[in-house]
């Protein structure tokens, strides 16, 4: 091989190695985002259920206010 061929082969090899590295990073980032999305979806669902529970208890407290004796207040 001539010197020019060695330089070209080396340049192409470095380019392909860099592209493979960049593609590997992109694939890993996509896979990480999928796992992260699944975790955040579970968190959002749990948070929504908690807020729903809190709103229900607040509605019940408004519907049946207490005068402090533990009995329902007269309306």
N, C-alpha and C positions, 0 to 999 in steps of 0.2 A: 504494500500500500504506500502510496505517496503521502507526503506531509499534508497536502490539501485534503485528501480523502480521510485521513486520521482526524483532522480538525472538523470536518463535516460530520463524520460518524460520532465524534465526541459531542458536538453541539446538538445533534439530533437526540442522542441518548440523554443528555442533560435535560433537554426540552421535554422528552417523554416522561422522564422521572418526575419532573416538576408538575406536569399535567396529571400524572397518576396520584401524586401527593395531594394536589388541589382537589381532585375528584374524590379521593378518600375522605378528605376533610368535609366536603360538601355532603357526602352520604352520611357520615357520622353526625353531622349537624341536623340533618333531616330526621334521622332516627331518634336523636335526643329530643327534638321538638315534638315528635309523636308521643314519646313517653311523658314529656312534660304536659302536653295537652291532656292526656288521660288523667294525670294527677290533678290538674287544675279543674277538669270537669267534675271529678269526684268531690273536690273541695267546694266548688260552686253549688253542687247539688246539696251537700251537707249544710252549707251556709243558708241556702234557700229554705230547707226544711226547718232550720233553727229559727229563722225569721218568721216563717209561717206559724210555728209553735208559739213564739212570743206574741204575735198579733192575735192569735186565738185566745191566749190567756188574758191579754189586755181587753179584748172584746167581752170575755166572760166577766172580768172585773167591773167593766162599765155596766153590764147588764144586771149584775147582782152586787151592787155596792154594799159595803159593810159599815155599820156605825161604830164598829170597834168591839161589839159584844159577841160577834161570831154569828149573829142572826141576820137574815135578810132585812134590809131597811124597808119600812112601809112606804108605799107610794101613794 
